[in-house]
Amino acid sequence: MAFFIFSFLDDRWDTYTGAYMGKDWANIEYLFKLYSVEEPKVILYILKLYEGLIVEYRAKKAEQKRKAEERKQKASGGGKQYTHNIKG
C-alpha cells in the first residue's frame, strides 16, 4: 500500500539546480482517506523511509554525472584558454 500511494505523490524539483527534492506531501491525508488506510502512521513511516532512499540515490547519480562532465571537460581541454600576444 505504501508504494502504491507513493506513486500518486507529486515529485518536487529545485527549479534552479534541477535537483530532486522529494515528494509533495500535501495530498497524503486525502490519499489515506481515499484508499481507507487503516494504519496511516505505519504507512507514512514507510513512505518517508523510501523517500529518503530515493532522494539519496538521485543525489548520488547527479553528483556522478557532474563529476563525469568535469572529467570530460578537462580531458578535452574545455577550460578557458588565454592567449597573449607578446611583442618584443
Summary of the structure (lengths in Angstrom):
residues: 88
radius of gyration: 22.3
end to end distance: 78.2
largest distance: 85.3
contacts: 177
relative contact order: 0.13
helix: 57%
strand: 8%
